[in-house]
């Protein structure tokens, strides 16, 4: 049963990476795929830390950083829409 969970989490991680690589037209899709990757890594940590019977304090730290990453991504999205009018990467210059 544990191996099935690891397989599902691996498939989630691969799908999130594929969406991140191939669907990079809109910033919102990229942010959603990154959150999907974070969710799959969180599931992996939950199962792994339960398996080795380790303290779950690291999960709270991981959730804290993932929430901060999501808030930062949304703030970048809002500022990009305010300045450029859309969330296309082609209209956004990194310089």
Residue pairs with C-beta under 8 A, 6 or more apart in sequence:
2 47
2 51
5 43
5 47
6 44
6 47
9 40
9 43
9 44
9 47
12 36
12 39
12 40
12 43
13 37
13 40
13 41
13 44
15 36
16 33
16 34
16 36
16 37
16 40
17 33
17 37
19 29
19 32
19 33
19 36
20 30
20 33
20 34
20 37
23 29
23 30
23 33
24 30
24 89
25 88
25 89
25 90
26 87
26 88
26 89
27 76
27 77
27 80
27 87
27 88
27 89
27 92
28 77
28 87
31 70
31 73
31 74
31 77
34 69
34 73
35 66
35 70
38 66
38 69
38 70
41 62
42 59
42 62
42 63
42 66
45 58
45 59
45 62
46 59
49 55
49 56
49 58
49 59
77 87
80 87
80 92
81 87
84 91
84 92
85 91
